[in-house]
Amino acid sequence: MLSIYQLKPRFQNLLRPLVRRLHTSRVTANQVTLTALVLSVLVAAVVAWQPEQRWVFLLVPLWMLLRMAFNAIDGMLAREFGQQSRLGAYLNELSDVAADSALYLPFALVAGVWPAVVIAVVLLAAISEYAGVLGLMVGASRRYDGPMGKSDRAFAFGVIATGISCGLLSAVWINALLLVIAALSLLTLVNRVQRGLKEGQATRQL
């Protein structure tokens, strides 16, 4: 299934000149990763502080766009400038899950939104990312299968946040969209497990 993740190479090409300048300035991939995490928590804290103010939710899609750039930059610095490390691998995976959780949980504070559904989405997101990492343990690659990968979730919550800030989405619609995200996240989890097992089996047969 198509995932926004598949558009990543084009996005990286746009960022490559900036990445070269950051490398020249001795900025490291781990610094970019941690900065993105800190900023994500700050944005989430502002939204959680005043969820009754609709405009505050505009911070979410704006930050999601910038965060995509941060995530692409840290990966490019690591791969293209020899900054890959075991610590960086841990930071990359853990900070993504932590940042996602922080940014999505404030949606549970919106009047009329079902907190249980928001929590379910956050848990399914974390578990599906864990399933993607587990591919490495069965002889497969790190799985990024969709249809609700990290970039897709960011887009979906960005749309919901924009709808909230503009007064276009009622709580009924938000709950319905969250249920769709949860269902697609569950499908993503199944896809990553199945395809990881298939790839691992094929690798062992070589």
Residue pairs with C-beta under 8 A, 6 or more apart in sequence:
1 145
1 146
1 147
1 191
2 146
2 147
3 144
3 145
3 146
3 147
3 149
3 151
3 152
4 149
4 151
4 152
4 154
4 155
5 144
5 146
5 149
5 150
5 151
5 152
7 151
8 72
8 151
11 68
11 69
11 72
12 72
12 75
12 76
15 69
15 72
15 73
15 76
16 76
18 73
19 73
19 76
19 77
19 80
19 81
22 32
22 73
22 77
23 77
23 81
27 77
28 77
28 83
29 73
29 74
29 75
29 77
29 78
29 83
29 84
29 88
30 74
30 83
30 85
30 87
30 88
30 91
32 70
32 73
32 74
32 77
33 70
33 74
33 88
33 91
33 92
33 95
34 91
34 95
35 70
36 67
36 70
36 71
36 74
36 95
36 99
37 95
37 98
37 99
39 63
39 66
39 67
39 70
40 63
40 67
40 98
40 99
40 102
40 103
41 98
41 99
41 102
43 59
43 60
43 63
43 103
44 102
44 103
44 105
44 106
45 102
46 56
46 59
47 56
47 57
47 59
47 60
47 103
47 106
48 105
48 106
48 109
50 56
51 57
51 106
51 109
51 110
52 111
54 164
54 165
54 166
54 167
55 165
56 165
57 161
57 162
57 164
57 165
58 161
58 162
58 165
59 161
60 103
60 157
60 158
60 161
61 158
61 159
61 161
61 162
63 103
64 103
64 154
64 155
64 157
64 158
65 158
67 99
67 154
68 151
68 154
71 96
74 88
74 92
75 92
77 83
78 84
78 85
78 88
78 92
93 129
93 133
96 129
96 150
97 125
97 126
97 129
97 130
100 122
100 125
100 126
100 150
100 153
100 154
101 122
101 125
101 126
103 157
104 118
104 121
104 122
104 125
104 153
104 157
105 118
105 119
105 122
107 113
107 118
107 157
107 160
107 161
107 174
107 178
108 114
108 115
108 118
108 119
110 164
110 171
110 174
111 171
112 170
112 171
112 172
112 174
112 175
113 171
113 174
113 175
113 178
114 175
114 178
117 175
117 178
117 179
117 182
118 178
120 182
121 153
121 178
121 181
121 182
121 185
124 182
124 185
124 186
124 189
125 148
125 150
125 153
125 185
127 189
128 148
128 149
128 185
128 188
128 189
128 192
129 150
131 143
131 189
131 192
131 193
131 196
132 142
132 143
132 144
132 145
132 192
132 196
133 142
134 193
134 196
135 141
135 142
135 143
135 192
135 196
135 199
135 200
136 142
138 196
138 197
138 200
139 199
139 200
139 203
139 204
140 195
140 196
140 197
140 198
140 199
140 200
140 203
141 199
143 191
143 192
143 195
143 196
143 199
145 188
145 191
145 192
145 195
146 152
146 184
146 188
146 191
147 184
147 187
147 188
147 191
148 156
148 181
148 184
148 185
148 187
148 188
149 188
152 184
153 181
153 185
156 177
156 181
157 181
159 177
160 169
160 174
160 177
160 178
162 168
163 169
163 173
163 174
164 174
169 177
